[in-house]
Amino acid sequence: MTLLPNHYETFILTQSSLEVIKKIREVTTSRVLFQNLEGTQFRFIGWVKENRFRVSLKISRPNNYIPLVVGRIETTSSGCIVFVTYKLFPVTKMFLVFWSLFILLAGALAGYQYQSPLYLLGSLLLLGLVHWITWSNFKIQLKFTHKALLEVFI
């Protein structure tokens, strides 16, 4: 288990890797998030290359917990295997790590300054709450992203 939210998944498909890449490419755009994409067939924003893709679900308003989907496609004799990693965007990870370290440092300094371990304990509880909220929201958004990816593959 890691401290930062992520999820790994493997899809075994009977379709060829070229068909899967074509399906993902048809529903993915590389346009900027702030452009109006309403009414289009695009479900994802990102890029698709030969046997790799990096996409995220198309959203209408900002959401820090939406997973970044990084996929790798390998050809097999009867279809293909798609290895998928769901993770937080790099900027979201950076802020989570920064504030986690800040909370720990502030609790340690306050505990040292006032000679009370309760401040450190309080900061650990706050840190646990922040990470619980992050993991919970990530899992909620993961369900939507997973469902959209399955609809593309099937």
Disulfide bonds with the S-S distance in Angstrom:
none
